[in-house]
Amino acid sequence: MSRRSSLLATLLAAAALALAASPSFAILHAGDVAPDFRGTDLDGISRKLSDFRGRVVILFVMGSS
């Protein structure tokens, strides 16, 4: 996995966790626009999901018990 892909997966996982932990989240349906969120990459650069608009974004969520 490339560094950019790792960064994107990390940002999206953080967003998914933040949305899941939030008591006031909207229910999304297929075709809805994803909520925009901001995160910091491994180089310390702040990025937003909207920075990747028009590109394919894949979300990997991993967990353990």
C-alpha positions, 0 to 999 in steps of 0.5 A: 500500500502506498503512503498516500493510500495509507494516509487516506485509509487512516483519515477515513478510519478516524472519521468513521470512528468520530462519526460512530462515537457522535450521538448526533450523526446523520444516516447516510444512504447510497449516493449521499455525499459523505460528510467532510472531515479534516485530519492530519497526515503522517507528514503533519499536513492537514487534509480534508476528505473534500481534497480527494473529491472526484477520486475513488476513496476506499475506507478500511475499518479494522478492529479487535476485541 
